[in-house]
């Protein structure tokens, strides 16, 4: 018996993603990606170091990036994304630009990083004063603020959990609570840092509640990489992606109130440290 197929598989466009060895949110990245685009992920080699500035430097070394990019070129991605916030801001703006250049040299395609995408997103939203939420220790959070200050972006208030591992286990409710506590005074937007912190389902609810754009590390990474392909990220009711969801816009109503789902954990949810982190993480 003859079997007829309706064509396909459909042509796919690809984005290569370099992530740190402990990245655990592949599924979240895919949620921002339209059906015609595939993600091809690879990870940096394991090193026995907890989340810190030292780790950020290790996972962003140019030799490490070159090896990862070469592993991705076999599938012919049209763009490359380095999905790590701290790894792309630890060297400042010059370091971030050098990372993109190093990746482009190896892959011969356009490259973006999470921290570069963050500045691109803030420019898109005309946001020069932001509230900041991180799961990091204070030293890593301070380095992010220095990177933002170098770009002319002021941080009006910030909060950090002081975590050094298992960041992907933080539940949505803790992310939302951190965000609410961080918004003090006048801010143009809220940024939730770290590609290992789950945020997709939290963003629309926080934007409706706080009445400001809320952007996250994974969101800006995918938004920026997909722009290089000339296509849009998928993010209903997310102001960066959906202009109708921006303050003052009228075409779209805010999403109905709902119970935030738990982020898909890889084990029991991590709780914030009992008491202030060793490096003085907290709220200011």
Buried (B, 14 or more C-beta within 10 A) or exposed (E): EEEEEEEEEEEEBBBBBBBBEBBBBEEBBBBBBEEEBBBBBBBBEEEEBEBBBEBBBBBBBBEBBBBBBEBBBEEEBBBBBBBBBBBBBBBBBEBBEBBBEBBBEBBEBBBBBBBBBBBBBBEBBEBBBBBBBBBBBBBBBBBBBEBBEBBEBEBBBBBBBBBBEBBBBBBBBBBBBBBBBBBEEEBBBBBBBBBBBBBBBBBBBBBBBBEBBBBBBBBBBBBBBBBBBEBEBBBEBBBBBBEEBBEEEEEEEEBEEEEBEEBEBEEEBBEBBEEEBEBBBBEE
